Amino acid sequence: MHPALNTSLVELLGSRYPIVQTGMGWVAGPKLVSATSNAGAFGIIASATMTYDELVVAIAETKRRTTAPFGVNLRADADDVRQRLELLVREGIPVASFAQAPKKDLIDYLHDHGVKVMPSIGAKRHAEKVMEWGVDAILVQGGEGGGHTGSVPTSLLLPEVVDVVGGRVPVVAAGGYFDGRGLVSALAYGASGIAMGTRFLLTSDSAVPADVKKAYLGTGVTGTVVTTKIDGAPHRVIRTDLVEQMDGASPITAVPKAVFNAAKFRKYTGLSWIQMAREGLAMKKRMDLPWAEVIMAGNTPILTKVTLCDGDLEAGILPTGQVVGVIGDLPTADELVSRIIAEAEATLDRLAGRTPGSSIQES
Ligand SMILES: Cc1cc2nc3c(=O)[nH]c(=O)nc-3n(C[C@H](O)[C@H](O)[C@H](O)COP(=O)(O)O)c2cc1C
């Protein structure tokens, strides 16, 4: 391997290459994670959309499929987060990744038991905060990234965060990566590797149904939108009919549209009107959202599952990065990782004015 790819991230994660497959809810299960880790990158199980028991099974299944290291992504605000962290410790999982930074006591608990902590952040001020709390790596997601996302693009957020971190821990660049040139550009900015969600979702190893992958592949770079109308937080998704309807609704029409959608999707969610009202009221109190968003938020997790796992495109919630628009194939995770590394090495040689491949022969 080209020496420039042997970064501090590789050392921290115990992977062969400085590439991370992120913990995508409903997508990053044992098959994808083990295929990624077997390919020499670092796979992360998405546990935020799993029950505790499902996580136990997912870890066991991943271990059956790979002896390479892998991590687990968690919600720091989950009711049973402590129990999940104890499971990680018992199972010898080397890295816990978090959608939002965990509190200091959870970080201390993980450190006391030898587990590394890698939160995702989407703003410079969050980098300053988590550095104070003592994390082991920071995953920086620029605005073009998939799922919940910020507004600053990777090309601006990454150098800002690299400067804040000042080399104290590895910075992992995320949001918009799909090839070896991107990996080299991230290293040039001072990152120690890249993390990809959408690119790994679009591999033959991800369990997303074929029709849904086809819908992703048919989406262009302008076919996504960041909306708060789904669950209150900025969320990048494919601009489906449902999303367009919710996003374009005025304050007057938003509530009837949300009620109409909730009624339409009751066949998937199985929630009774009373249950929906109860959950909605609790959410309204907790998050102070407009009513239309409260009504949709109660349905979103199920609608995302119905779309991503069961392949029902009518449910229409497809989280994605903008990078979806430049992806046109479904390689295996192994083919993808090998291709990115080969491209990165060729790029590094080109920048050094050498014949592609020469640096590998020398090292
Ligand atoms: C379908 C999907 C589900 C996601 N779910 C989660 C999640 O559960 N936890 C999390 O920390 N990030 C989640 N993300 C964000 C990704 O982990 C990752 O940071 C992002 O996809 C990077 O941008 P990219 O898609 O341009 O590679 C999700 C992204 C997608 C596309």
The ligand as a MOL file (V3000), in Angstrom:
LIG
                    3D

  0  0  0     0  0            999 V3000
M  V30 BEGIN CTAB
M  V30 COUNTS 31 33 0 0 0
M  V30 BEGIN ATOM
M  V30 1 C -29.8490 5.6030 4.7380 0
M  V30 2 C -29.0070 6.3590 5.7080 0
M  V30 3 C -29.1770 6.1340 7.0700 0
M  V30 4 C -28.3600 6.7960 8.0080 0
M  V30 5 N -28.4970 6.5000 9.3460 0
M  V30 6 C -27.5880 6.9900 10.2430 0
M  V30 7 C -27.6050 6.5510 11.5960 0
M  V30 8 O -28.4400 5.7390 12.0120 0
M  V30 9 N -26.6480 7.0520 12.4400 0
M  V30 10 C -25.6850 7.9520 12.0040 0
M  V30 11 O -24.8140 8.3480 12.8030 0
M  V30 12 N -25.6620 8.3860 10.7260 0
M  V30 13 C -26.5780 7.9190 9.8380 0
M  V30 14 N -26.5300 8.3250 8.5110 0
M  V30 15 C -25.4470 9.2310 8.0720 0
M  V30 16 C -24.2520 8.3580 7.5880 0
M  V30 17 O -23.7850 7.5900 8.6460 0
M  V30 18 C -23.0790 9.1540 6.9680 0
M  V30 19 O -22.5210 10.0340 7.9120 0
M  V30 20 C -23.4670 9.8840 5.7070 0
M  V30 21 O -24.2230 9.0360 4.8770 0
M  V30 22 C -22.2100 10.3570 4.9570 0
M  V30 23 O -22.5300 10.9980 3.7600 0
M  V30 24 P -22.5610 10.2520 2.3200 0
M  V30 25 O -23.8830 9.5880 2.2510 0
M  V30 26 O -22.3910 11.3790 1.3570 0
M  V30 27 O -21.4420 9.2560 2.2750 0
M  V30 28 C -27.3670 7.7190 7.5700 0
M  V30 29 C -27.2330 7.9700 6.1860 0
M  V30 30 C -28.0220 7.3020 5.2580 0
M  V30 31 C -27.8140 7.5700 3.7880 0
M  V30 END ATOM
M  V30 BEGIN BOND
M  V30 1 1 1 2
M  V30 2 1 2 3
M  V30 3 2 2 30
M  V30 4 2 3 4
M  V30 5 1 4 5
M  V30 6 1 4 28
M  V30 7 2 5 6
M  V30 8 1 6 7
M  V30 9 1 6 13
M  V30 10 2 7 8
M  V30 11 1 7 9
M  V30 12 1 9 10
M  V30 13 2 10 11
M  V30 14 1 10 12
M  V30 15 2 12 13
M  V30 16 1 13 14
M  V30 17 1 14 15
M  V30 18 1 14 28
M  V30 19 1 15 16
M  V30 20 1 16 17
M  V30 21 1 16 18
M  V30 22 1 18 19
M  V30 23 1 18 20
M  V30 24 1 20 21
M  V30 25 1 20 22
M  V30 26 1 22 23
M  V30 27 1 23 24
M  V30 28 2 24 25
M  V30 29 1 24 26
M  V30 30 1 24 27
M  V30 31 2 28 29
M  V30 32 1 29 30
M  V30 33 1 30 31
M  V30 END BOND
M  V30 END CTAB
M  END
